[in-house]
Amino acid sequence: MSFTGISANRQELLQIADAVAREKQIDKSVVLASIEEAVQKAARSRYGADHDIRVRVDPRTGEMTITRYVTVVPDEELENEYAQRGLTEALREDKEAFVGKTYEEVLPPFELGRVQSQMARQVVTHKVREAERERQYDEFKDRVGEIVNGTVKRVEYGNVIVDLGRGEGIMRRDQSIPREAFQVNDRIRAYIYDVRRETKGPQIMLSRAHGGFMAKLFAQEVPEVYDGVIEIKSVARDPGSRAKMAVLSNDNSIDPVGACVGMRGSRVQAVVGELQGEKIDIIQWSPDEATFIVNALAPAEVSKVVLDEEEDRVEVVVPDEQLSLAIGRRGQNVRLASQLTGWQVDIITESQDSERRQKEFAERTALFQEALDADEVIAQLLVTEGFSTVEDLAYVDQMEIAAIEGFDEDTAAELQARARDYLERFEAEQNAKRVELGVEDEVLNVPGITLAMAVALGEAGVKTVEDLADLATDEVRGGFEQRGAEKVRVPGALESFSLSVADAEALILNARIAAGWIEAPEPEEAYEESEESYEEEGANDAIPEQ
């Protein structure tokens, strides 16, 4: 844009503004505002920066008006004599003057010098570029989750810059399908997974490796998915190799897996072709977690599933001959199943499960033999009936023990008495060991800490409430620590107790409250209960007597 003088042809100025607006696809008023600001800076450079000079371009006629403003202020607030005038002085010239009144003086047009022209050009260019970036951000921020078509503009170190017509996107190397190469001017389809506002302009992040890309491709190929009859619940991908997709039908008459596969696999093959031959397993989603996990591990057969909801882990037992199939090449099958379901999946064989159960049975039998001074048959009967610890036996209803075949009430009473004697002896031994380790009595007063935990803490060097309060979660339950390029297992003071993250955090919180480091939180539940009872009482009071 040329700035030879602001007294240039008015129609030419409007034509220039209109051309720039069309080229950059921004509003014409933004271009005119940038011209006004540019000329305003040039005028202040000519007349003085302290002057309050404003410029206006009429959008219909192109006429430019340069006006200097002087504002009336109280005498004690007069700071800039060029843009302000004291009330006393103003009253000498204008008897109707008051604080806040402004006087306008139209300045004559002037020719811009070389420096002023360059400065004006920079202002307009900067403002137009800012408006263009804002327009791009506003246009693409609502298109996250869509597939777009573009042309490869350039390739830089594996990152592909894509011309999207009204914007420019970037597909980083890790978001592309492995072994897929693009050349300049190649047509490309990609998925917008993020749009970021940055100083150098909006960053439109593209991907062909994102799970959403595959889901959108199915929405284009399968009308039932596009219409919402079939819902894609989750997707897990190993880009370019294999993928798993869980689908659910909202119409009982439609098979979601068959609809996505299509007649002779026509629909799924269209998606596979776009994904460079990536194999896709389409499975039925189920609200039952165990069933969903079994489906996700297909084509492997599953014998048993054991869920640990606190840790979000699941143990899956498979036949010995199915182990390699369940794990997959380089762990691909189990890894994708874990991503798809959101559960950490551990796979063991039936023989390993049998060995473990036999070992646990033998250990529990030996425990009952030693604690109760009983023979092997009695101990095995107790384990078979589901008793796993001496505490279970000591405090269960006596009739449950007497109900075991071959037992009577006298036998049950004798076994419970021996169990309680054992626990008392064990507790005394543990307490003596705690004292010997130097663990203070106050540690036992921390809610959630048992005597066995106190001994374990003492063995780990944690002897006071302050020591416990100073621990981190991983130091309590164990975790991993990054040492160089590998992760190293770090044992926790209470690792043998298999505490969940929430339990470990609660212990630390209780210790910090007991140490006086923080205040105990308000009992919200008690407050809610009292509030509810108050409302009930109020409701009862409002019932009129019959």
N, C-alpha and C positions, 0 to 999 in steps of 0.2 A: 504494500500500500504506500503510495507516494504522498509526502507532506511538503509540498513546495510553499504553501501558504494557506491560511485558513480562510482567505477570501476567495478560494477557488470556486469553480462553478458548482452551484448547489445540486443540480441534477446529477452531476458527475460524482459528487460525494455520496448521494443516495445509491447510485448504481454500483459504486465500489462496495458499499456496506451490504447491498443486496447480493452481490456476487460472492463476497467472502462468507456470508451467512449460508448460501446454498452450497458452496464448496465444502465448508466445515460441518454442514448440517446442524447449525445452531440457530437460535432465534436472532432476527435482525436487530432487535432492540439491544441485545448484548453487544453487538458490534458497534452500534451507535453510542452506547454507554462507554465503551472502551475508547472511542474517538474523543468523547467529551472529557474523559479523565486525562487522556494524552495531551489535549490542547490546554487543559486546566494546569497541568504541570509545567507546560511550556510557558504559559502566561505568568505563573508565579515565578518562574525562572527569570522572566523579562522584567516584571514589575517589582519583584521582591517576594520572598517566601512567606513573610509575615502577613501579606495581604490575604483577605478571605475572598478569593476569586472563584467563581463558579461558571461553568460553560454548559450551554444547552443547545442541542441540535433538534430542530423541529423534524419529526419523522415524516411529515407529509411534504414539506416544502424544501427541506434541507438547509434552511436558514440557521446560521450559527450565531448565538448571542453570548458575548462575554460580559459578565456583570461582576462588579466589586461590591461587597456587602460590608456595612459598618453597623455594629450593634451597640445600643445604648446600655451601659452598665453603671452600677453605683460607683461613685468616685473612688471609694476604698478598694474596689475590686478591679480597677483599671490596670491591665497588665500589658496589653498590646495596643499601642496608639494608632497602628495602621488598620486594625480590624475592629477596634472598640473606641467608644467615645464616652467620656464621663458625663453623668447626668447634668451636672452644673453647666458644663460647656455646651451641651446639647440644648439646654433651655435658653441659652443666650440667642441661639439661632432659630430655635423652633419652640415656641411656647407650649406646644402640645406634645412635646417629647416626654417619654416615660421609659422606665427600665424595661428592656426587652424589645423596644422598637428598633427596626432595622431600616437603614437607608441604602438604596441601590443606586449604583452609578454604572451605566453602560459604557464599556471601554471600546475604542475603535479596533477594527481588525488589524492584524499585523502579519508580516511575512516571517516565517520560521527560518532561523539560521540553520547551518549545517548540524551543529550540536543539538539544537532543539528538535530538528527533524529526526535525527537518529534516536533521541530519547522518546519522542512520540511514537516512532515506529516500534521500538522495543515494548512500550506500554501496551500498544494495541495487540502486538503479537503475543505477549504474555497473557493478556486477558482473553484473547480468542482461544489460545491453547488451553487455558483453564476451563473455559466454557465447554470446549470440545471434550475434555476429559470428564467433566461432570455429566455431560450428556451421555457419554459412553457408559459411565458407572450406573446412572439412573436406568439406562436401557437394559443392561445385562444383569444387574443385581437381582432382578425378579425372574431371571431365566436360569437360575441355578437349578440343576436337575433335568435340564433339557439336552437333547442331542442337536448339535449344530453342524452345518456343512461349511467348509472353507477351503482355501487354497494355500498350500505350503509356500510361505514367503521366503524363508531361509532356514537353514539348519545350523545350529551353533553348539558344538561339543555334545551332540546327541539330543539337545533340546530343540524342539520344532516350533518355530514361530508361524502362526496360522493367520492368514488374512480372512476375517469374518465379514468383510464388506463394510459394516459400520463400526468396526472395532478390530482389535488385534489380540489374539489369544496366544498363550504359550503352553505347550505340552512338554513337561520335563521328561528326562530320560526314564525315570522310575515309573512314570505314568503311561508309558507306551508298552505295547506288547513286545516281548523279547524277539529278536531276530526279524523285527519288522522295520524296514528301511524306507524312508521317504525322500524324494527328490524335489527340488524347487519346481513349483507349478503343479505338483500332484494334488488331486482332489482328496479330501480327507473328511471323515466323520468322527466327531469326538463329543465327549460328555462334559458339560460345564459343572464342575464340582465345587467351585469357589470363585467369588469375585471380591477382590481386595482393593480398598481405597489406599493408594500410596502417593507419595509426593511426585513421583515421576509419571503418574497416571494410573488409571485402574488396571489391575492385573487380573486378566480373565484366565483362570486356571482350567486347562483342558485335560482330559484323561481318556484313554482307551482301555486302561487296566482296572478301572473302578467297577465295583459290582453294580452300581447304578447304570452303567453303560449297557451291560448285558440285559438288565431288567427293562430298560427303555427300548432296546432292540426287539425284545419279545412283545412289548406293547405295540410296536409297529407291525409285527408279523401276525400276532394273535388278536383278533377282534375282541374275544372274550376278556382278555387282559386290559385292552384299551377301554372297554365299556365298564370295567370294574366287576364283572361277573366272577372272574378268576383273579385272585389277589396274590401277588408275589410277596411272601412274608420275609424272606431273607435270602441273601446271595453270598456265596464264598467263592473266591477265584484264586487260582494259581495261573496268572495270565499267560496265554499261549499254550498251556498244557492241559489243565482240567478245571472244571468248575462244578459246583453243586448249587441247586436252586430249589427252595422250598415253596410250594404253591398250595393255595387253598381255594376251593370252589364255594361260592355263596349260593349256588344253585345245586341241589342234590341230584338233579338229572344230568349234570355235566361233570365228566371226569376231568379234573384239572391237568393231570399228567398227560392224558391222551390228547387233550385240546392243544397243549403246548408242543407236543411232538408233531401233531398233524398227520395227514394222510401220507403213509409211507415215509414219515419223517421229513416231509417237505418244509414245515415251519421251522423246526429246530435246525435243519440243514442250512437254511438261509442265514440264521444267526451264527452257526458254526463257520460258514464261509466268511462272514464279516470279521470274525475273531480269529482268523488264520488257522482254522482246523482245531480249535480248542474243544476238547471233549466235554460234554455237559451232562451231568446226572440230574434229572428232574425228579424230585421226590415229593411225597404227600406230606404236608405240614399237619401236625396234630397238637391240640392243646395239652395233651398228656405228654409231659417231658420225656418219660421213659420211652414211649412209643416213637416220639420224634427223633430221639437219639438213635434208636434201632433203625429207623428209616434212613437217617443221615449216614449211617455206616454201610449202607448197601454199596456193593453187592455182597458184602460179608454177612454171614449168619451170626446172630447173637443168642447166647444161651441165657444170660442173666444180666440185669442192670441194677446197680446199687447207687442211689443218689445221696450226695452229701450237700444239702441245700445251704448250709452255713458257709461252706468253702467254695460253692459253685463247682464242685468236682463230681465226676461220675466214674464209677468203676464198671467196666464192661467185661464180661466173661464170654469168651468165644471158644468153639471147638479147636483143638490143637492144630488141625489141618487148615483152619481158617485164619490163623494168626497173621500170616504174611499178607493175605488178601485184605484183612481188616486194617492193617497198618498202611499198606500201600507202598509204592516205590518211594524210598527216602521219606517215609512217614506222611506222604501226601494225602492219603485217604482219611486218616485219623485227624490230620491237621485241618483239612477242609471241613470235616464234620464238627470239629471243635469250634471253628469260626462260625459255621452255619447256626449251631445251636446255642452258642454263648456259654457252653460248659467246657471245663477242662476234662478231657477224656483220657482215662488210663485204661489200657487194655491188658488183660491177662488171659492165659489159657485155662481150660477146665482142669488140667492136671495141676497147674500152679495153684488154682483156687482150692483144689482138693487137698494138696499138701499143706497149704496154709491153714485150712480148717482143721486138719488132723493135728497140726502143731498146736493150734490154739486149744483144741480139745485136751491134748496131753498136758499143756501148761496149766489149764484151769483144774484139771483132775488132780495134778500134783499139788496145786495151791490148796484145794479143799482137803486133801489127805494130810498135809502138814498142819493147816490151821485148825482142823476139827479132830485131828488124831483119829481119822476114820479109815476104813479099808477102801480099796480101789473101786469096788462095786458101788458103794454108797456115793463116792465122789463122782463117778461116771454118771450115776442116775441124776445127781443134782445138776451137772453140766448139761445133760440131755434135756432136762426140763427147762433150761434157759437161764439158770443162775450163773452169772459170770464173775461176780466178786463176793467176798465174804460179807460186805455191807448189804448186798441184796438179800442174802440169807438171814442176816441178823435182824433186819427190821421189816421183813415181809410179814403178812398175816400168817399166823401159825397154821391155819387150816389149809393154806396153799401147799405147805410142806407135807402135812398129814395126808393130803389128797394124792400124793405120789404113790404109785402102786408098790406095795411092800412096806410102806411106812404107816405109822399110827401116830396118835397125838403125843404119846410119851417119847417116841423117837424124834418127832418134830421139836418138842420142848427141849430135849437133850441137845439136839443139833444147834438150836438157836442159842442155848446157854453157852455152849462151847464157842460159837461164833462171836458172841459178845465178849467172852473172856479173852479171846484172841485179839479182838480189836482194842480192848483196854490195855493189854500187854504191849501191843504194837504202838499204841498212842503214847504210852509211857516211854518206850524206847525212842520213839521219834522225838518226843519233847526233850529227853535227855540229850539226844544228838543235837537238837537245835541249840540248847544251852551251851553245849560243848563247842559248837561252831560260832557262838557269840552273837546269834540273832536275837535282837531285843524283843521283849514281850509286846511292845507297841505294834510290831509288824503283824502279829496275829489279830490285832484289833481292826486292821484294814479290811473292809468288806470284800469278800471274795477270796481271801487268803486262807488256805487250810494249813494244818500242821505239816503235812507232807510237802506243800509248796514252800513253807518257811524253811524246811530243811534243804530243799533244792536251791532256794535263794542263798542260804548260808554257804553251800558248797560252791556257788558261783561268786561268792564274795559280797553279796548284798545282805547287809546286816542291820540296817536301820531303815526307818520309814523314808528318810531323805534319800537314801541310796536307791530305794525302789521308785520313788517319785522322779528321780533323775534319769531313769531308763527310757529308752525309746521302744516302740512296739516290736521292732525286729530283735532288740536285745532281750525281750521277754519271751517271744515265741519262736525266734530263729528266723533267718532270712538269708538273702544273698548279698554279697558285697562285690563291687566291681574292682578288680585288681588287675591293672593293665588291660589286656585284651580279653580276659576271661572273667566269668562270675564265679566267686568262691563261696561255698556254703559257710555261714557263720552260725554256730549253735546259740540257742537262746537259753536263758536261765531256767525257764519253765517249759522248754520244748517237749519234754516227755509227757506233759499233761495235754497236749494237742489242743491248745486254746485257739479259739477263733480270733480274728483281728479285733472284733467288737469286744470280746471278753478281755483281751490284753489291754485295749485302750481303757476299758472300765476300771481295771486294776490300777493302772497308772493314774487315772483321774482320781480315784478314791484315795490313793497314796498322797497325791498332791493336796487334796482337801485335808487329810489327816495331818500333813506336815505344816498346814497353815499357809501354803503358797497361794492358794486360790480359795474363793468362797464356794460353798456348796450351792448348786443351782436350786432355784425355787421348785418346790414339789408341784409341778404342773398338774399331774394326775389328781392329786388331792384337791387342788384348786378347782379343777373341772368337776370333780365329784360333788364338792360343796356347792358349786354353782348350780349343778343339776338338781341337788336336793332342795336348794333354795327355790328353784323354779317350780318344783313339784309342790312344795309347801304353799307357794304363792298361788299355784293353780288350785290347790285344795281349798285355800282360803276364799278363792273366788267362787267356789261352788255354793249356791244359795241353799239354805236349809229347806228340806221338804216339809 
